[in-house]
Amino acid sequence: MTEGFDVHTVRHRLKLKRDAGHSSLFTNQDAVACPACDEPFAEVFTTEKRAHSFQPTGSMRFCVVREDGRTLLFTHD
């Protein structure tokens, strides 16, 4: 696993779908690798909130990365 995931470094390869200030959702437009499994991810959800609720669809596979001050959820098709 790499040290940290810098959204700003790969921002030109992602599409912002939603931004609520404390959380954001991006779509992977260019096969950026997931820092947990090194495979391209479909979307990444980032949040600074301590708790967040969501409902995955179907048999979605996902990876979770915890960093200082935020949690990242990477979904895979």
WOSUL-V350904 format. One record per pair of residues at least 6 apart in sequence whose ideal C-beta (glycine too) atoms are under 7 Angstrom apart, sorted by sequence separation. I is the first residue (numbers start at 1). GAP is how many residues later the second one is. If there is no record, write none. Layout:
i = <I | I>
gap = <GAP | GAP>
//
This chain:
i = <18 | 33 | 56 | 18 | 33 | 34 | 64 | 65 | 16 | 17 | 32 | 17 | 31 | 32 | 64 | 16 | 17 | 15 | 62 | 63 | 14 | 15 | 28 | 62 | 14 | 28 | 62 | 14 | 15 | 28 | 62 | 14 | 28 | 60 | 61 | 13 | 27 | 13 | 26 | 14 | 25 | 26 | 7 | 13 | 25 | 48 | 10 | 23 | 24 | 48 | 23 | 47 | 23 | 46 | 47 | 22 | 22 | 23 | 37 | 46 | 22 | 36 | 44 | 45 | 23 | 34 | 36 | 5 | 35 | 44 | 43 | 2 | 41 | 42 | 1 | 41 | 42 | 1 | 41 | 42 | 39 | 36 | 7 | 34 | 5 | 4 | 5>
gap = <6 | 6 | 6 | 7 | 7 | 7 | 7 | 7 | 8 | 8 | 8 | 9 | 9 | 9 | 9 | 10 | 10 | 11 | 11 | 11 | 12 | 12 | 12 | 12 | 13 | 13 | 13 | 14 | 14 | 14 | 14 | 15 | 15 | 15 | 15 | 16 | 16 | 17 | 17 | 18 | 18 | 18 | 19 | 19 | 20 | 21 | 22 | 22 | 22 | 22 | 23 | 23 | 24 | 24 | 24 | 25 | 26 | 26 | 26 | 26 | 27 | 27 | 28 | 28 | 29 | 29 | 29 | 30 | 30 | 30 | 32 | 33 | 33 | 33 | 34 | 34 | 34 | 35 | 35 | 35 | 37 | 38 | 39 | 40 | 60 | 63 | 67>
//
